[in-house]
Amino acid sequence: MQYLHTMVRISDIDASLHFYCELLGMREMSRRDSEQGRFTLIFLAADEDVERARAEKSPMLELTYNWDPETYSGGRNFGHLAFRVDDIYALCQRLQDGGVTINRPPRDGHMAFVRSPDGISVELLQKGEALAPQEPWASMPNTGTW
């Protein structure tokens, strides 16, 4: 078995690409519009997976945008996406500076949770050993659900 991709439905392409690409650092690998199906598929890869995604077409995140308006809820029911990151504090700061709420701050220097513009829970895990606890993260409370 080989992991290929995870699909999440999105309601705003620009907001989603801002979150996943500009703030999280993923890269758009391909995009396909289906006039007949009335949807757009956008495949993203994490920076360290780009070459593997090009060669094997995996692992990727598939963003599905349906052209006819729909209300998406239950991001928590989906579960979450998880990404290993080089510096959890720096990424959380970049996300926060970009207007993203840090729902579960990286108090332990190891794990944090945020949500995408469509309410998808995203887990961030520090690569290697946990970083030493530091402020403002160490004393920051949880916000909302994650």
N, C-alpha and C positions, 0 to 999 in steps of 0.2 A: 504494500500500500504506500502511496505517496500523497502527501498533503498538497493540494492544488491552490485553493483560495477560499476566502470567506466572503460572502456577499452580504452587504447591508443596503437597505433602501434609503435613499436620501431625498430631501424635498427641495434643496437649493444647491445647485452645482457649485456656484461661486463660494458660498459659505463653507461647503464641505471641502473643496480644494484648498481654501485658505487654511482650514483646520488641519487636514491631513498632510498637505504638502508644505505650505509656508511655515506652519507652527510645529508640526511633528517632524517634518523633514522627509516625508515620503516623496517618491517620484512617480509621475504619470508615465505608464509604460505603453498604454494603448487606449483608444476610444473608438466606440462603434455606435452609430445611430441606426435604429431600426424604424423606418417610416411605417411599415406594416404593423409592427408590434407596439409602436408609439413609446419607445424607451431609448435611453442612452446608457451604454455600459462603459465604465471607466475603470481600468485596471491600474492599481498602484503597487509599488514595491518599496520596501524599506531600503534605505541607502545601501546597507551592506548586502542586500539580496538582489540588487539590480542585475548583476552579471548572471547569476543563477536564474533569475526570472526570465532574462532574455533567452538563455539556452534551453531551459526546461519548461518555461511558461508557468513557473511556480517558485516560491510561494507568493501569492499576491492577495490584495484586498480588492474585491470587485464592488464598486459603487454603482448601484442601479437607480437611475432617475427615470421615473414614469412621467410621461409628458402630461397626462391627465391628472389634475390635482387629487391627492389623497392625503388623509391624516394618518401619520404613523405614530404609534404609541407602543409602550411595552418594551423600550430598549433594554430595560432590566431583564425582561423575560428572555431576551436573546442571549444574555450572559455577558461576555465582554471580549474585546480584542486585547491582546497582550503584546507588548513590545519591550525588548531588552534595550537599555539605553546606556550610553557612555557616562553621562553625568546627570543623575536624576534631579539634582538641585538646579543646574543650569537650564535643563529643559522645562522644569516646572516654573522657573522664573520667566522664561520666554513665553510659555503658554499664558501665565498670569498677566504678563505685560501685553499680550495679545487679546486680553479680555476673557480668557477662559477661567472659570472657577475651578480651583483645586479642591475637589470634593473630599478626598482623603489625602492630606498632605504627607510628604515623605518624612514623617517624624523619625523613623528608624533608619533613614538613609538608604532604604532598600526598595520600598514600594509606595506608589501613589496611584490614585484614581482620578480621572477627569471624565467629562462627557463630551461627545461630539455635538455639533449643532442639531442633530436629530435625536439626541438623547441616548446614543450608544455609549455604554460604559467602556472606558479604555484604561487598562492597567499598564502602569509603567514600572519596570523592574530594573534596578541598578545592575549593570554588568559586573560580574566578579563579586568581590566582597562588598558588603554594605559600607557606605560612606559614614564617617563620624557624624553624629547628630549635630545640627547647626540651626541657628535661628535665621529667619523667622519660622522655619518649618517645624522645629522641635516642639514648640508650644502652640502651634496653630491647630484650632479645632476642626473637626469634620464639618462639612457644609453640605446640606441636602443628602441625597442618596447616591450610592455608587455601586 
